[in-house]
Amino acid sequence: MSSIIYHLAVRSDWEAAVTEGEYRAPSLAEEGFIHASSDEAQMLQVAARLFAGRTDLLALDVDTERLPEESPLVREPSRSGEIYPHVYGPINLHAVVRIRALAPDETQPSGFALGAGG
């Protein structure tokens, strides 16, 4: 199983994380964990379902082997039964190994195109 998981972040939340030194998605305070996806296809399905038309999204590639011990990864079923990775704590910046912009693109099945990122 790959050690990379994928998280959709709002650009302003990521920019705040860079200043603060760790990433805390709003869901961490609201639900106790940060939502993620197991692969790019799953991530793009989530983007299509929850974020259609948004222009301020980033795809964060997170290396789970770099997550701190206080932020355990748990793979859990959603209401639909599909398994999603959840991070039960903040994501340290060092664990984010690639950042790509998501741009609306009606030619793609998900409605988004992934940028090349760095």
Buried (B, 14 or more C-beta within 10 A) or exposed (E): EEEBBBBBBBBEBBEEBEEEEBBBBEBBEEEEBBBBBBEBEBBBBBBBEEBEEBEEBBBBBBBBEBBEEEBEBEEEEEEEEEEBBBBBBBBBBEBBEBBBBBEBEEEBEBBBBBEEEE
